[in-house]
């Protein structure tokens, strides 16, 4: 019997696909005329204009330079006498407010809803399900979520790979689903949402989940895992991102070529994002992509570690504190934790991650910045000093140098100094690689830690 695929855009129970809506008045189109701009009238009576994307990019660059110049003026203001300084500070406050409004307006021009990418997926699911002999329902949510135009252009390939993977490896055939007590029609759920200054895109299915014994056997056959190794479930799941890895027995136009999830990870990381996977055998798999909303400007916290300065993205920071020495404990063979607000928080010493001499190692004498990461949950970063919040212009480091572990991008401070923007998840991985491992959630409550009363 011919297989079918149905799509919904509201809830899994819905089966209708709404027609595409007209572009918003502020939307930017790449199919601009050669002259660079063309006027028109929207159905609602509002005027619209199409602008070449290169012109918008140049405008964004100019705003970035304005932010750097503002930081330079702020730096110079500190060297003035007190009377002149007060007048300069008042003027700089007005400049800062206007530059922030200008930046928000320019960023709004670059923002577009992810619907332009999501709209391509229903037909792909329908065609692919028919070829695989499966019945699949695609449900979508959050199509109105807006993200930077540059990021939208790079999302097409990762989303295509993830959905193809869900249909081919995740969703079972109708007869297999009946035998497992599931509905014959499988479900793939595609969603997008803004969370903490970042965009989170998820692809979920209710299929068979990741066959970890099969993945491990394939990895050992390829030499990716030693024969006597006993990796954890998370480590086995991470093997899916290895270049050339595939569990398919035969090569088809859908899978088996060893090209897929490694491409997803590489593309997402190039955008300053992260991709993770969670799976439960027999219940399904969830792929999560976390990306910055824009690649141009971000709010950050400037911190000092030894003699070096770093920027921590403000969207990841929950709080900062200086703990008591009695609240800091070592977990033998695992790492350091601190008792904070009734719970044990694993710590990462930035001095040890980047091997910085002269930096503070004692959390009770430094500052613990409580941050939220994609892969390790909530952790504490040990730094020497907080220097203040400021807006920074993001400059990708790969364009002029090469990828540096623990570094997401660079920026230029007001004094002309180049400063590194931290990749928090990579810093956690570096801490583990240097044997300053983070205690797992279970380890953080083991009896080796002294019992404490909840705050």
C-alpha positions in Angstrom: 0.0 0.0 0.0 1.2 3.5 -0.8 2.5 5.3 2.3 1.3 8.7 3.3 2.6 11.6 5.2 0.5 14.3 6.8 1.7 17.7 8.1 0.4 20.1 10.8 1.6 23.5 12.0 -0.2 23.9 15.3 -0.7 20.7 17.2 -0.2 17.0 16.2 -3.9 16.6 15.9 -4.1 19.2 13.2 -3.6 18.3 9.5 -3.8 21.6 7.7 -0.9 23.5 6.3 -1.6 27.3 6.2 -0.7 29.2 3.1 2.5 31.3 3.3 1.9 34.8 4.6 3.1 37.9 2.8 6.6 39.1 3.9 6.7 41.6 6.7 7.3 45.3 5.9 10.8 45.2 7.4 11.8 42.0 5.7 15.0 42.0 3.6 15.0 40.2 0.3 18.0 39.0 -1.7 16.3 39.3 -5.0 16.6 43.0 -5.0 16.9 44.9 -8.3 20.3 45.8 -9.7 19.8 49.4 -8.7 19.7 48.2 -5.0 16.2 49.3 -4.0 12.6 49.2 -5.3 9.5 50.6 -3.8 6.1 49.1 -3.4 2.8 49.1 -1.5 1.8 46.3 0.9 -1.8 45.0 1.0 -2.3 46.8 4.3 -1.4 50.2 2.7 2.1 50.4 4.3 5.0 51.2 2.0 7.8 48.6 1.6 11.2 48.6 0.1 13.6 45.9 -1.0 17.2 46.4 -0.2 20.3 44.5 -1.3 21.6 42.4 1.6 25.1 43.7 1.1 23.9 47.2 1.9 22.3 45.9 5.2 25.6 44.1 6.0 27.6 47.3 5.6 25.1 49.1 7.8 25.5 46.5 10.5 29.3 46.8 10.2 29.0 50.6 10.7 26.9 50.1 13.8 29.6 47.7 15.1 32.3 50.3 14.6 30.1 52.9 16.4 29.9 50.6 19.4 33.7 50.2 19.4 34.1 54.0 19.2 31.7 54.5 22.1 33.7 52.0 24.2 36.9 54.0 23.3 35.4 57.3 24.4 34.2 55.7 27.6 37.8 54.5 28.2 39.3 57.9 27.5 36.7 59.5 29.8 38.3 57.8 32.8 41.5 59.7 32.2 39.9 63.1 32.5 39.7 65.4 35.5 36.7 64.9 37.7 34.7 68.0 36.5 35.2 67.3 32.8 34.6 63.6 33.4 31.1 64.2 34.9 30.1 66.2 31.8 31.5 63.6 29.5 29.8 60.8 31.3 26.4 62.6 30.9 27.0 63.0 27.2 28.2 59.4 26.8 25.0 58.2 28.4 22.9 59.9 25.7 25.2 58.5 23.0 24.9 55.0 24.5 21.1 55.2 24.5 21.0 56.4 20.9 23.5 53.8 19.7 21.6 51.0 21.4 18.3 52.1 19.7 20.2 52.3 16.3 21.6 48.9 16.8 18.2 47.4 17.7 16.7 49.0 14.6 19.4 47.7 12.3 19.2 44.2 13.9 15.4 44.2 13.4 16.0 44.7 9.7 18.2 41.6 9.5 15.8 39.5 11.6 13.5 37.1 9.7 11.1 34.4 10.8 12.3 30.8 10.5 9.1 30.0 8.6 11.0 30.4 5.3 13.0 27.3 6.3 10.2 25.4 8.0 8.0 25.8 4.9 10.3 23.5 2.9 10.0 20.6 5.3 6.4 19.3 4.8 7.0 18.4 1.1 10.3 16.8 1.9 8.7 14.7 4.7 5.8 13.7 2.4 8.1 12.6 -0.5 10.7 10.8 1.8 8.0 9.0 3.8 6.5 7.7 0.5 9.9 6.4 -0.7 10.6 4.7 2.6 7.2 3.1 2.9 6.3 4.9 6.2 3.4 6.9 7.4 4.6 10.1 9.1 3.0 13.2 10.5 5.0 16.4 10.7 4.0 18.9 13.3 5.6 22.4 13.5 5.5 25.2 16.1 7.3 28.5 16.5 7.5 29.4 12.8 7.2 33.1 13.6 10.4 33.0 15.7 12.8 35.5 14.3 16.6 35.0 13.8 19.4 36.7 11.9 19.2 36.4 8.1 22.7 34.9 8.0 21.8 32.1 10.4 18.6 31.3 8.5 20.6 30.8 5.3 22.8 28.3 7.1 20.0 26.4 8.8 18.6 24.6 5.7 21.2 21.9 5.4 21.3 20.9 9.2 17.5 20.8 9.4 17.3 18.7 6.2 19.8 16.2 7.5 18.2 15.9 10.9 14.7 15.3 9.5 16.0 12.8 7.0 17.7 11.0 9.8 14.6 11.0 11.9 12.5 9.4 9.1 15.1 6.9 8.0 16.6 5.8 11.3 14.0 6.9 13.9 10.5 6.3 12.6 9.7 2.5 12.2 7.6 1.0 9.5 3.8 0.7 10.2 4.0 -3.0 10.9 6.8 -2.6 13.3 5.0 0.2 15.1 1.9 -2.0 15.4 4.0 -4.8 16.9 5.5 -2.3 19.4 2.0 -1.0 20.4 2.4 2.3 18.7 0.1 4.1 16.3 1.0 3.3 12.7 1.6 6.9 11.9 4.8 8.2 13.3 5.3 11.8 14.4 8.1 14.2 13.8 7.9 17.5 15.7 9.9 20.5 14.5 9.9 23.6 16.8 11.7 26.9 17.3 11.7 29.3 20.3 13.7 32.1 21.8 15.3 31.2 25.1 17.7 33.3 27.0 18.8 35.5 24.1 19.3 32.4 21.9 17.2 30.5 19.5 16.5 26.8 20.2 15.4 24.5 17.4 14.3 21.0 18.1 13.6 18.0 15.9 11.8 15.2 17.8 10.4 11.8 16.7 8.5 9.1 18.5 10.5 6.3 16.8 12.7 3.5 18.0 15.4 5.7 19.5 19.1 5.3 19.2 20.2 1.6 19.0 23.3 2.2 21.2 24.7 -1.5 21.1 24.6 -1.3 17.3 26.2 2.2 17.3 29.0 0.9 19.6 29.6 -2.2 17.5 29.9 -0.1 14.4 32.2 2.4 16.1 34.5 -0.5 17.2 34.5 -1.9 13.7 35.6 1.5 12.4 38.3 1.8 15.1 36.6 4.8 16.8 36.3 3.0 20.1 38.8 0.6 21.7 37.6 -3.0 22.0 37.9 -3.0 25.8 36.4 0.5 26.3 33.0 0.9 28.0 31.7 4.3 27.0 28.7 5.9 28.6 25.4 6.5 26.8 26.3 10.1 26.2 29.6 9.1 24.7 27.9 6.6 22.5 25.4 9.1 21.3 28.3 11.5 20.5 29.7 8.9 18.0 26.9 9.8 15.7 28.7 13.0 14.9 31.9 11.3 13.9 32.9 12.0 10.2 32.0 9.1 7.9 29.9 7.3 10.6 26.7 5.5 9.6 24.8 2.5 10.9 23.1 1.8 7.5 24.0 -1.5 6.0 23.7 -0.3 2.4 24.2 3.0 0.6 21.1 4.7 -0.7 20.2 8.2 -1.8 18.8 8.7 1.8 21.6 7.3 4.0 24.6 5.0 4.3 27.1 7.5 2.7 28.5 8.6 6.1 27.6 12.2 5.4 25.0 13.7 7.7 25.3 14.5 11.4 28.9 15.5 11.2 27.8 18.1 8.6 25.1 19.3 11.0 27.6 19.7 13.9 30.2 21.5 11.7 27.7 23.9 10.3 26.1 24.7 13.7 29.4 25.2 15.4 30.5 27.6 12.6 27.6 29.7 13.6 28.6 29.8 17.3 25.9 27.2 18.2 25.7 23.7 19.7 23.8 20.6 18.7 22.9 17.9 21.3 21.0 14.6 21.2 18.8 12.9 23.8 17.3 9.4 23.2 15.2 6.8 25.0 15.1 3.4 23.4 11.6 2.6 22.1 10.4 6.1 22.8 12.2 8.4 20.4 15.0 10.9 19.9 15.3 14.6 20.3 17.9 16.7 18.5 18.4 20.2 19.8 20.2 23.1 18.1 21.0 26.2 20.1 22.1 29.2 18.2 22.8 32.9 18.8 20.0 35.2 17.6 22.5 37.4 15.8 26.2 37.2 14.8 26.9 40.9 15.0 26.7 42.4 18.5 26.1 40.8 21.9 25.9 41.9 25.6 28.7 40.4 27.6 30.4 40.4 31.0 34.1 41.4 30.9 36.1 39.2 33.4 39.8 39.0 34.3 41.7 35.8 34.8 45.2 36.4 35.7 46.4 39.1 33.3 44.0 38.1 30.5 40.6 39.5 29.8 37.6 37.4 28.5 34.0 38.1 27.7 31.2 35.8 28.9 27.9 36.1 27.0 25.5 37.8 29.3 22.6 35.6 28.2 24.3 32.6 29.9 25.0 34.3 33.2 22.6 33.6 36.1 24.5 35.2 39.0 27.9 35.8 40.5 29.1 35.3 44.0 32.2 34.8 46.2 31.6 31.6 48.2 32.9 30.9 51.7 35.9 28.6 51.9 33.9 26.1 54.0 31.4 25.7 51.1 34.1 24.6 48.6 34.9 20.8 48.4 36.9 18.5 46.3 35.3 15.3 44.9 38.1 12.8 44.8 39.0 11.9 41.2 36.3 14.1 39.8 36.6 17.9 40.4 35.5 20.7 42.7 32.0 21.7 43.8 30.6 24.5 45.8 27.5 24.6 48.0 25.3 27.4 46.6 21.7 28.1 47.5 21.0 24.7 48.8 22.7 22.7 46.0 26.1 21.5 44.9 27.5 23.4 41.9 30.4 21.9 39.8 33.2 24.4 39.2 35.5 25.0 36.3 38.6 27.0 37.0 39.4 29.2 34.0 43.0 29.5 35.1 43.4 25.7 34.7 41.4 25.5 31.4 43.7 28.0 29.7 46.8 27.3 31.8 47.2 30.9 33.0 50.0 31.6 35.5 49.3 34.0 38.4 45.5 33.5 38.2 43.4 32.8 41.2 42.6 29.1 41.8 40.8 29.5 45.2 37.0 30.1 44.5 36.7 31.7 48.0 39.2 34.4 47.0 38.0 34.9 43.4 34.5 35.1 41.9 32.2 32.2 40.9 30.1 33.1 37.9 27.1 30.8 37.7 26.4 30.1 34.0 24.0 27.9 32.0 25.5 25.7 29.3 23.9 23.5 26.7 25.8 20.3 27.4 26.7 20.4 31.1 23.7 22.3 32.6 24.5 24.9 35.2 28.1 25.2 36.3 30.3 27.8 38.0 33.2 29.5 36.3 36.0 30.6 38.7 37.5 34.0 37.6 39.6 36.6 39.3 37.4 39.7 38.9 34.3 41.0 37.2 35.1 44.2 35.2 31.6 45.1 34.2 28.9 44.6 31.6 29.3 46.0 28.1 28.2 45.6 24.6 30.7 44.0 22.3 31.0 43.5 18.5 31.5 39.9 17.5 34.4 39.2 15.2 34.7 35.5 14.0 38.2 34.3 14.7 38.1 31.6 12.0 38.0 34.2 9.2 41.5 35.5 10.1 43.1 32.8 12.1 41.9 29.3 12.9 39.5 27.6 15.4 40.7 28.0 19.0 39.3 25.7 21.7 37.2 27.4 24.3 36.8 30.6 22.1 33.6 31.4 20.3 34.7 34.6 18.7 36.7 37.8 19.4 36.0 41.4 20.0 37.8 44.8 20.2 37.7 46.7 23.5 37.7 50.4 23.9 41.5 50.6 24.4 42.0 48.7 21.1 42.9 45.4 22.8 41.6 42.2 21.3 39.5 40.2 23.7 38.3 36.6 23.5 34.6 35.7 23.8 34.3 32.3 25.6 32.6 29.2 24.3 31.3 27.9 27.6 30.5 24.3 26.4 34.0 24.0 24.9 35.5 25.3 28.2 33.7 22.5 30.0 35.0 19.9 27.5 38.6 21.3 27.9 38.3 21.1 31.7 37.3 17.4 31.4 40.1 16.8 28.9 42.6 18.2 31.3 41.4 15.8 34.0 39.7 18.6 35.9 36.4 16.7 35.3 33.1 18.0 36.4 31.2 15.9 38.8 28.1 14.3 37.3 24.7 15.2 38.7 24.8 11.9 40.7 28.4 12.6 41.8 27.4 16.0 43.2 25.2 14.3 45.9 27.5 11.3 46.8 28.1 10.6 50.5 31.7 11.9 50.1 30.4 15.4 50.3 29.5 16.7 53.8 25.7 16.9 54.3 24.5 20.5 54.3 21.2 22.0 55.3 19.3 23.6 52.4 19.5 27.4 52.4 
